[in-house]
Amino acid sequence: MPDSVAYSKQRDTLFIIQCVARRSDAPSIERQSALLRWSAGFRGQCVFVWAYASRTAYMENMGELLADTLVLFADPPEHHATSVPRQR
């Protein structure tokens, strides 16, 4: 199960949100595959969001760069990095 889920009706998009507090929480192909299986019944777009407390935490705990991923940072000034689109 993901840490949190959000849905955009306007975009028919499911946001699967994972909080990364330590190295073992970092993004991985295995974790993304498990979350894709979990959300297999959803027919819209799925976007993975990996949330970090800071850019420092990201640098210390970053995992694999995954498709359809958005990285969020809790610290200002900008709260997100560029997403990585899925190759279709």
C-alpha positions as a Markdown table, in Angstrom:
| # | Residue | x | y | z |
|---|---|---|---|---|
| 1 | Met | 0.0 | 0.0 | 0.0 |
| 2 | Pro | 1.2 | 3.5 | -0.7 |
| 3 | Asp | 1.6 | 6.1 | 2.1 |
| 4 | Ser | -1.2 | 8.2 | 0.5 |
| 5 | Val | -3.3 | 8.4 | -2.6 |
| 6 | Ala | -4.9 | 11.5 | -4.3 |
| 7 | Tyr | -7.2 | 11.6 | -7.3 |
| 8 | Ser | -7.7 | 14.3 | -9.9 |
| 9 | Lys | -11.1 | 14.0 | -11.5 |
| 10 | Gln | -10.3 | 16.7 | -14.0 |
| 11 | Arg | -7.2 | 14.8 | -15.2 |
| 12 | Asp | -8.4 | 11.3 | -14.4 |
| 13 | Thr | -5.1 | 10.8 | -12.7 |
| 14 | Leu | -4.3 | 8.8 | -9.6 |
| 15 | Phe | -1.3 | 10.2 | -7.6 |
| 16 | Ile | 0.4 | 7.4 | -5.6 |
| 17 | Ile | 2.4 | 9.2 | -2.9 |
| 18 | Gln | 5.4 | 7.6 | -1.0 |
| 19 | Cys | 7.3 | 9.4 | 1.8 |
| 20 | Val | 11.0 | 8.8 | 1.8 |
| 21 | Ala | 12.4 | 9.1 | 5.3 |
| 22 | Arg | 15.3 | 6.7 | 5.0 |
| 23 | Arg | 17.3 | 4.7 | 2.4 |
| 24 | Ser | 14.9 | 1.7 | 2.6 |
| 25 | Asp | 12.0 | 3.9 | 1.5 |
| 26 | Ala | 13.8 | 5.1 | -1.6 |
| 27 | Pro | 12.2 | 4.6 | -5.1 |
| 28 | Ser | 13.0 | 1.3 | -6.7 |
| 29 | Ile | 11.7 | -0.6 | -9.7 |
| 30 | Glu | 10.4 | -3.4 | -7.4 |
| 31 | Arg | 8.4 | -0.9 | -5.3 |
| 32 | Gln | 7.0 | 0.8 | -8.3 |
| 33 | Ser | 6.0 | -2.6 | -9.8 |
| 34 | Ala | 4.3 | -3.5 | -6.6 |
| 35 | Leu | 2.3 | -0.2 | -6.6 |
| 36 | Leu | 1.4 | -0.8 | -10.2 |
| 37 | Arg | 0.0 | -4.2 | -9.3 |
| 38 | Trp | -1.9 | -2.6 | -6.4 |
| 39 | Ser | -3.5 | 0.0 | -8.7 |
| 40 | Ala | -4.0 | -2.3 | -11.7 |
| 41 | Gly | -7.8 | -1.9 | -11.6 |
| 42 | Phe | -7.5 | 1.9 | -12.2 |
| 43 | Arg | -7.9 | 2.8 | -15.9 |
| 44 | Gly | -6.7 | 6.4 | -15.8 |
| 45 | Gln | -3.1 | 7.6 | -15.5 |
| 46 | Cys | -1.0 | 6.8 | -12.5 |
| 47 | Val | 1.7 | 9.2 | -11.3 |
| 48 | Phe | 4.1 | 8.3 | -8.6 |
| 49 | Val | 5.1 | 11.0 | -6.2 |
| 50 | Trp | 8.2 | 10.5 | -4.0 |
| 51 | Ala | 8.1 | 13.0 | -1.1 |
| 52 | Tyr | 11.3 | 14.1 | 0.7 |
| 53 | Ala | 11.7 | 16.4 | 3.6 |
| 54 | Ser | 14.5 | 18.3 | 1.9 |
| 55 | Arg | 16.8 | 18.3 | -1.1 |
| 56 | Thr | 19.5 | 17.0 | 1.3 |
| 57 | Ala | 17.3 | 14.1 | 2.3 |
| 58 | Tyr | 16.8 | 13.4 | -1.4 |
| 59 | Met | 20.5 | 13.4 | -2.1 |
| 60 | Glu | 21.1 | 11.0 | 0.8 |
| 61 | Asn | 18.2 | 8.7 | 0.0 |
| 62 | Met | 17.5 | 8.9 | -3.7 |
| 63 | Gly | 16.8 | 5.7 | -5.4 |
| 64 | Glu | 16.3 | 4.7 | -9.1 |
| 65 | Leu | 14.9 | 7.3 | -11.5 |
| 66 | Leu | 11.5 | 5.9 | -12.4 |
| 67 | Ala | 9.0 | 6.7 | -15.2 |
| 68 | Asp | 5.8 | 8.7 | -14.4 |
| 69 | Thr | 7.5 | 10.1 | -11.3 |
| 70 | Leu | 7.3 | 13.4 | -9.6 |
| 71 | Val | 9.6 | 14.3 | -6.7 |
| 72 | Leu | 8.4 | 16.7 | -4.0 |
| 73 | Phe | 10.4 | 18.5 | -1.4 |
| 74 | Ala | 8.9 | 19.9 | 1.8 |
| 75 | Asp | 11.5 | 22.7 | 2.0 |
| 76 | Pro | 11.1 | 25.9 | 0.0 |
| 77 | Pro | 11.7 | 27.7 | -2.4 |
| 78 | Glu | 10.5 | 25.2 | -5.1 |
| 79 | His | 8.6 | 22.2 | -3.9 |
| 80 | His | 9.1 | 19.9 | -6.8 |
| 81 | Ala | 11.5 | 18.7 | -9.5 |
| 82 | Thr | 10.7 | 17.7 | -13.1 |
| 83 | Ser | 8.7 | 14.6 | -13.7 |
| 84 | Val | 10.0 | 11.7 | -15.8 |
| 85 | Pro | 7.5 | 10.7 | -18.4 |
| 86 | Arg | 6.8 | 7.1 | -19.2 |
| 87 | Gln | 8.0 | 5.9 | -22.6 |
| 88 | Arg | 4.9 | 4.4 | -24.4 |
